[in-house]
Amino acid sequence: MDFTPPRCPNPQCTRHTDPQPGFYRRCGFYRPACRDEPQQRYRCRSCRRGFSRQTFRHDRGDRRPDCNEPLFWLLISGVGLRQAGRALKLGIHAVQRKKRKFAKTMRLLHDNLCTRLPAGRTFVLDEEETYEGASIRPLTMPVVVEKETWFVVGTAVGSIRRLAPLGRRRRQLQDEEERRHGPRQDESSECVHQVLEQLRQCIGGVPLVLRSDEKPTYGRIARAVFGPAVHHETTAGTRIRTTHNPLFPINTTLAMTRDNCGRLRRRSWLVTKDRHCLQDHLHLFVVYRNYVRRRFNRDRKHETPAWFLGLVPRQLHPAEVLAWRQDWGQRSIHPMSHDATRTVA
């Protein structure tokens, strides 16, 4: 397949930000161990740095790039890391390294594609509780979605402090935990502020409607982030969870996270051991939910949440979201560009 280097990969080179025609020259071939076809080498005429097509790929440096796509499907299908490694004949550490690399690319891909959301939209916010390692170490996971398309705008993970009543066995374990490691931090407000700040960056200063349950801190944080541009609507958390419930989109989305992310299942040995690993897994879920999966099962194949918002012209394939590096911001190669001629911008 034809490939045209879009820029010099060296960030210190002038041809990285201003790639002029003919900024490179061809410099032979090499045959990587992980691929059958030879790869063309190039050399920048300005900085003399050598590179190839593989330099721009997400799977640069991978020993088993053929496992990336099936591993992505397994990880967003609720399969644990060890079982995914058994299915693909990979060691647990190889699976962990690939997952961390996936998470970095998925986070940057979402940031690059979701730079501006249409105005006049309604967004729904709620928090999901889980834990790391043991139930005495609870975590909060706020998520904000768009009401009509169920587009996941942002997620965050942080610790919370939930002490059991005095005299309970659980309280004794919590007290012992805090004697060893100090009082557990309650980062709920910081995480909610973080996801609302992600939303603010995507919509600018246009007015919006934010729906949530009746937790008192939501309104205060929303006014601090959006100012008078936000109209905050609340619904009782005890209201029956049917399709008529205004919080139905976020309730169902949180249920989907427990189905697609094995580490969020209750009473399971797949539970996350570290909050940062949970955040990495959520980056995979966000890209899968927004760009790969249809909004509803009754929708047509290309009708993903991102398609409804006009962010992409069609559904993305996992091979596309795992195709190109995304760490150059808007200068990164667009995931649907097979010959690298189109950037995200």
C-alpha positions, 0 to 999 in steps of 0.5 A: 500500500502506498505510503507518504510520510506526512512529516518528520517524526523528530519534534525538534526538526522544522519539518515536523511542524512544516513538512515541505514537499520533498523534505525526505529521501528514500533510503533502502528497505528493511524487513522487520521480524514482525511483518512479512513485507519489507518496509521502506526507509526514509531520511529527513533532508533537514535533520538527517533523522532516519525513519520508516512507515513503522515509525508512525504506527501504533504497533512500533516496537511490538513483537506480536502486532498480530495480537493487538486487534484480538486483544482489544476485542477481548479486553472490551468484552469483559475478559480478564488479562490472564485469560486473554493471554491464554487465548492469544498465547501471550504472557501476563506481562506482555498483555499488561504492556499492550494494554497500557500502550492501547490506553495511551493511544485511545486517550490521545485518539479521543482527545484528538477527535473530540475537540468540539461538540455541537451546541444545544446538547444535554449531558448526564452525569453520575458516579459509579463506585467500585474498589481497588484490591479490597472493598475497604478501599473504595473508588469513585468513577464519574462519567458524563455522557450526551443524552441523545447519542450516549457519547461518553465525553469523559471519565475519571477515577479517584479514591473515596472514604466510606467508613463502616459503622463502629463495631463492624468487622469492616470498620476494624479492617478500615481502621487498620488500613488507615493506621498503616497508610494514613487516612484515605483521601476522598477525591470525589469532588476532584474527579467530578470537576475533572470530567466537567472540565473535559466537557467544558473544553469540548463545548466552549462557553455555550449554554448547556443542560446538565442532568444528575441526581440530587448529590449537593456537590454536583450543582456547586461544581457545575457552577464553578466550571461553567458559570451561568452557562449551565442549567442544572436539572436534578432527579432523585436517585431513588426513582425507578430506573426505566426508560422514562427516567431522565438518568436512563442514559447514564445508568445504562452506560454505567451498566455497560462498563461493568459488562465490557470491563471485567475489572468492574464486576462485583465480587470477582477476582478480576477487580482492579488492583490499582486505580490507574489500571482502571483508568487505562481500561476506561480509555479503551471502553470510551473509544469502543463505545464512541467510535466502534460500537453502534449506539443501539443494537437497532441502529445501522452499522455506521451509526455510532455515537461519534457519527451522530455528533459529526465527529467521524463520517462512519464507524471505525474498525479496531484495526483503524483505532490501533493503526497510527500514533496519536501523540502529535495532537491535531498533526497525528494521522487520521485513523481512517487514512490508510496512506497517511495523507490525512491528519486529524485536523 
